[in-house]
Amino acid sequence: MATDVPDRCPTCGADLPADVPPGTCPRCFAPLEPDGPPPARDRSGESAPPVDFDGPGGLMETLPSGEGDATRGPLRDTQEGPEPPLVRPGSPGLLAPTGPPCRIRLLGEIARGGMGAILRGRDEVLGREVAVKVLLDRHRDRPDLIRRFVEEARIGGQLQHPGVVPIYELGAFDDRRPYFAMKLVEGRTLAALLAGRPSPADGLPRLLGVFEQVCQTMGYAHARGVVHRDLKPPNVMVGGFGEVQVMDWGLAKLLRRGGVTDDRPAEEVDEPESIDDAIGDGSGSDPSRAGSILGTPAYMSPEQARGEVGRLDERSDVFALGSILCEILTGQPAYAGRAADEVRRRAARGDTGEALARLGPCGADAELIALARDCLAVDPCARPRDAGVVASRLTAHLAGVQRRLREAERDRAVAEARAGAERSRRRLQLGLAASILALMALGGLATAYEVRRGHDRATRAARGLAEVGALIDRARRRPEEPGRWDEALEAIRGARDEVAGGGAGALAMLAAQRADARAGLQDAERDAQLLRRLAELRVLRAFQGLVPSEEGYAQAFRDADLDLRSLPVDEVVARLRRRPGPVVVALVPYLDDWFMMLGGGGAPGLERTLLEIGRAADPDPFRSRLRDLLLSARDRGALGAQLPALRGLATDPEADELPAPTAVLLGWALAWAGDMEGEAALLERAVVRHPDDLWINLTLGYVLTQVNRPEDALRYYTVARALRPDSAFYMAVLLRQLGRDEEAGRIYDDLGRRLPDRFEILGDHGLFLLDRGRAEEAGPVLDRAVAVKRAEIARRPDSTRLRLDLIELLARRGMLDEAIAAYREATRLGIADLVFHASFAGTMSARGRHEEALAALGEVKALDPDYGPEWVRGIERKAALAPRLPGVISGDDAPADAAEAIDFAMLAYDARAYADATRLFTEALGAGSGLGEDRRARHRSDAARCAVRAAAEASDDPAGGPAAGAELRGRALSWLRADLGRWAELLDADAPAGRLVVELSLRRWQTDPDLAPVRGPSALARLPVAERAEWRTFWSEVDRLRSDSLPSP
C-alpha cells in the first residue's frame, strides 16, 4: 500500500519537492515517517533500484567531462617492490555499484558543514550504530562537489589504519545525492580539548600523545600517496578509550608519484587555481566550506593558500601539523586573527613571524619548539619531508623526556644520599672539634692534627658508602631494571679511592655492596633476556608456526631454571616468587599465550599446569577470575556453560587494562564459548591500548573475518603487516577469499622472498597458483615446500603432524605415489597415531586410491574398533562401488537407487569428472527421494560445487560454449538457494547449536575453492550481466543470513 508523503517538512517547515526521497527531509534530514520504512525506499514500500556509480548511465558518468574521474584505483603500496598497476575508469577492478541504504535507518543529524551533513544511523542487519555522511541538498547539481564527495569515501575506504575511520558503504539516494556510511566515532575533538584547558601548559603530555598519533596516521597516509589538505583540531577525534582518528578526508588528494589513478595526467585534474576561483555558498559558517575548497586558512601552507595546486604534496600537510603543534604549545595556530580575510592574506604571504615569536617564550622544550618551527617553514623544501619524519622526531623527543625523568629520579636519590653524608660529616666535625680542644688543653696539638686527618678520611669514606648504598636501595626498589644496577656499579668503581681512606672495614663494606650489585645485575639481565626471548617467540609465531614457538617457550623457561614440563606446580611458583614482582607480572601473560598455543590437543596436563601456575603466581584478582573459569571447564567444549561469566569479564572496565596476551586469552575463551562477536568487541578495545601489538592486530583480523567483517579485518591485517611484513600470510589468505587474487599474489611473492623456508607460505602459495590454473608457476613453489617439510621431518622424525602436512601436500600436488610412500615410511617407523591413519585413509579415499584407503582403515580399526562407524562405512562403500564407476558413466551400468547415485556422483567428483557428477546429482536429487532435504549430508551443496566446476569446463569447451556453462551455473544457483532456505528455517528455530551449524555452513560457501568461479568481484565480473546480478544478490543474502547466525553479545 502506498505511503503518503507530506508536502511540507513538519520539523523545519521547508516545502518538499515532488521527487523528494521518502523517509527524510532533504534540508534538515528529519524523519518524515518516524515509524515507517528506512529512508531509501520508494512510496510503495518496495526496495528502490540501486543507483549505479560507474556503469553506463551511472552517477559518475552523468557528471560533465572531467568531473566523473573520481578516485577508483588502489592507493600507493607501502611495501617494497613494483607499484601496483593503475586501474582505469571502467576496468573490472572498480568498486561494484551500491544501492540505497535500505539496511540503515537514519536517526537524526549530528553535525553539518558547508558540503555535507553527518547523520546518526542504525544498521538494522548488524545491529550497530553508524555515521552517515550525506551531500547537502543544495549541492546535488554541483558535479565538482559530487566528485569530491565520492573521492572522500573511496580514499577513506582504502586507508586501512586504526587512525582512519573505516568506511562501510558508499551509495546514493533516489535523487542521486551520494552518501557513505562509516564507523560512528564518539568522543571529543582535539579542538574541544584545546579549548577546555586553562592554559597551554595544562595537559601537555596527553595532548602531545594525541598529536603523535595524528602524525603516525598521516605518516601512513603519506606512505600511501594521499595528502589530507585540511588538517586541523576539529578534524581530529579523541575517543573515550584514548583512540585518535583523523576525520574528514573530503579535500584529500592523490599524489602523482605512481598514485594518480584516473585516465588523465595529474596536471589535467580540475582544481580551482586559487581560493577566489571557487564559488562560495554564502553560508559563512565553515572555514573549509565548499566555497573555500582548498582548506582552512589558519592551518594552510602558503602554497596551498595561494592556490598553487601543482606544488601541493606531503609538506603541505606537514605545515598544518606544525600549526596544530603551535596551537598545542601556545594556544593559537600559525595564523591568528579576528577577520577571516586577514587570516587568508597572512596565510598566502606565509606570514609566520607572529607564530614564531609566540613559540620562543612558550616554555616548551627546545626540541618541540624546533620541530614546530621546522614544520612552519615558508619554503616547503625546508620542512620535514612527510608526516612520518615528524612522527619520528616527536617520538624520539617523548622518549628523551622519559629518559630525563629517570635520570632526575636517580640524581634525586644521589642528592639525598649526599645530604645524609653531609649531615654525618658535620656531626663528626663537631666531635672532632671537641677532641681537638681537649688535646690542646693537654698540649697534644700534633696528635690532634693526625686525628683530624683520620676523621676527614673516614668522613669521605662514609659519604662514598652512603651514596653507593642509596643507589643500591634505589635499584632494589625496581630490581628488574638492569640500568639501575649498572648505575650502582659505576658509582662503586668511582668511590673506591674515596672509600679506601676509611680503612679495611670500609673497603670490606664496599666489596659487599659490589657483590650485591653484581648479583642484582645478573638476575635483572637474566629476567630481561627471558622476557625479550618470550616476546620475540610470541611475534615469531606469526610466521614460524605453532610447533617451533611452543618448543621455544618450553626451552626459554627451561633455560631460566623454570622447567614447566617436569617441575611440580608448587616448585615453579616458589621459584617465580623469588623473582621481583614486576617480572612475575610480566612473565605470567606468556603462560597464557603458551596455553592458547597448545591448541587443545596432546598436552591437557600441561595446559592445566600453565593455568594453575598463572593462577598462583599472578596477584591480580581479575586475571585470577579468568583462569578460574578456564580451570573449571573440563575441556574447551565445556566453556559454553561459562559464557555469561566470561561476558561479564569482557565488559568489565578492568578488561581494558589487561596485558596483550591475556586480552587475547579472554577473547579466545569467549570464542570457544560461542561468542565470537564478543571476542571482536573485546579485541577492538584492546587494540586501542596495545596498537603496536602484532598478535592483537592479527587475532582481531582473523576474528573479524569470522564474523563477516572482512574489510575491517583487512585494516588490522594491514597494521600487522606494517609492524612485521613477514606476518602477512593471513592477509594473503583473506585477499584470496575476497577474490582479490592480484593483491594476494603480490603478498605471496613478497613473503616468498622474506621467508623462503616457511612451509605454510610455500604450500599455500603453490596451491593458490595451482587452483588458478598456473601449474607451471606452482610446480617450483610446491617442490620447495616439499623439500622444506622433508627437512623438518628429518629433524623430528616422530612428529605425526609434520608427516601429515607432507602427505596432504603431496596429494594436493597430485603426487599420490610419493604420498603413499611417505605414509608407508611412517608405518615402518611404528607410528601408531589414530588421527594420522584416519587422515590418510580419508585423503586416499577422496583421490580414488581405495586400496590404500582400506589398508589405512585397517590400522584405524586395530587401534580403535569403534572409531567413527558411519565414516568407516562411507569409505568402505566408496571402495566397493569404485570399480563400477566407468560403467555408470558410460551408461552400461546404473545406480540401484538415488542414494547409490549420490555415492557415484561423489566418486565422479573425486575423479574430477564434474559433468558426470552433476548429471548423477541431478538424477538423484530430482527423483523425489527427499535426499536434498538432509541437512547433515549437504547433497545439494555438493551438487552445486560439481555444477560450478562443470560450468567452468563447459565454457572452455567449444562444443558446449557459454550457453552450457550458464545452464550449469543456473542449476548450481537453484541448489544453493534451496539450501539457503533450509538454513534460514533452521535459524528461525533459534537453537544455539543450529546457529553454529548455519554459521559454519555459510562460511564454507564463502571460502570453498569449488565456488570461487561464482564468488568475488573479479570472478563475477567475468560472468554475463544477468548472471552477475543474480549471483551478487545470492551472496548478499548469504552475508545477511550469516550475520544473523552470529550470537549477540
HELIX and SHEET records of a PDB file:
HELIX    1   1 ASP A  137  HIS A  139  5                                   3    
HELIX    2   2 PRO A  143  GLN A  158  1                                  16    
HELIX    3   3 LEU A  190  ALA A  195  1                                   6    
HELIX    4   4 LEU A  204  ALA A  223  1                                  20    
HELIX    5   5 PRO A  233  ASN A  235  5                                   3    
HELIX    6   6 ALA A  266  GLU A  268  5                                   3    
HELIX    7   7 ILE A  275  ASP A  277  5                                   3    
HELIX    8   8 ALA A  290  SER A  292  5                                   3    
HELIX    9   9 PRO A  297  TYR A  299  5                                   3    
HELIX   10  10 PRO A  302  ALA A  305  1                                   4    
HELIX   11  11 VAL A  309  ARG A  311  5                                   3    
HELIX   12  12 GLU A  314  THR A  330  1                                  17    
HELIX   13  13 ALA A  340  ARG A  349  1                                  10    
HELIX   14  14 GLY A  353  LEU A  359  1                                   7    
HELIX   15  15 GLY A  360  CYS A  362  5                                   3    
HELIX   16  16 ALA A  366  CYS A  375  1                                  10    
HELIX   17  17 PRO A  380  ALA A  382  5                                   3    
HELIX   18  18 ALA A  387  LEU A  442  1                                  56    
HELIX   19  19 LEU A  445  ARG A  477  1                                  33    
HELIX   20  20 PRO A  482  ALA A  500  1                                  19    
HELIX   21  21 ALA A  504  GLN A  544  1                                  41    
HELIX   22  22 LEU A  546  ASP A  559  1                                  14    
HELIX   23  23 VAL A  569  ARG A  577  1                                   9    
HELIX   24  24 GLY A  581  MET A  597  1                                  17    
HELIX   25  25 PRO A  604  ALA A  617  1                                  14    
HELIX   26  26 PRO A  621  SER A  632  1                                  12    
HELIX   27  27 ARG A  636  GLN A  642  5                                   7    
HELIX   28  28 LEU A  643  THR A  651  1                                   9    
HELIX   29  29 PRO A  653  GLU A  657  5                                   5    
HELIX   30  30 ALA A  660  TRP A  672  1                                  13    
HELIX   31  31 MET A  676  ARG A  689  1                                  14    
HELIX   32  32 LEU A  694  GLN A  706  1                                  13    
HELIX   33  33 PRO A  710  LEU A  723  1                                  14    
HELIX   34  34 PRO A  725  SER A  727  5                                   3    
HELIX   35  35 PHE A  729  GLN A  737  1                                   9    
HELIX   36  36 ASP A  741  ARG A  754  1                                  14    
HELIX   37  37 PHE A  759  ASP A  771  1                                  13    
HELIX   38  38 ALA A  775  ARG A  795  1                                  21    
HELIX   39  39 THR A  800  ARG A  812  1                                  13    
HELIX   40  40 LEU A  816  ARG A  828  1                                  13    
HELIX   41  41 LEU A  834  ALA A  846  1                                  13    
HELIX   42  42 HIS A  850  LEU A  863  1                                  14    
HELIX   43  43 PRO A  869  LEU A  881  1                                  13    
HELIX   44  44 ALA A  882  ARG A  884  5                                   3    
HELIX   45  45 LEU A  885  SER A  890  1                                   6    
HELIX   46  46 ALA A  898  ASP A  910  1                                  13    
HELIX   47  47 TYR A  914  LEU A  925  1                                  12    
HELIX   48  48 LEU A  931  GLU A  933  5                                   3    
HELIX   49  49 HIS A  939  ASP A  956  1                                  18    
HELIX   50  50 GLY A  961  ASP A  988  1                                  28    
HELIX   51  51 PRO A  992  THR A 1007  1                                  16    
HELIX   52  52 PRO A 1009  VAL A 1014  5                                   6    
HELIX   53  53 PRO A 1017  LEU A 1020  1                                   4    
HELIX   54  54 VAL A 1025  SER A 1045  1                                  21    
SHEET    1   A 5 ILE A 104  ARG A 112  0                                        
SHEET    2   A 5 GLY A 116  ASP A 123 -1                                        
SHEET    3   A 5 ARG A 128  LEU A 135 -1                                        
SHEET    4   A 5 PRO A 178  LYS A 183 -1                                        
SHEET    5   A 5 ILE A 167  ALA A 172 -1                                        
SHEET    1   B 3 GLY A 187  THR A 189  0                                        
SHEET    2   B 3 VAL A 236  GLY A 239 -1                                        
SHEET    3   B 3 VAL A 244  VAL A 246 -1                                        
SHEET    1   C 2 VAL A 226  VAL A 227  0                                        
SHEET    2   C 2 LYS A 253  LEU A 254 -1                                        
END                                                                             
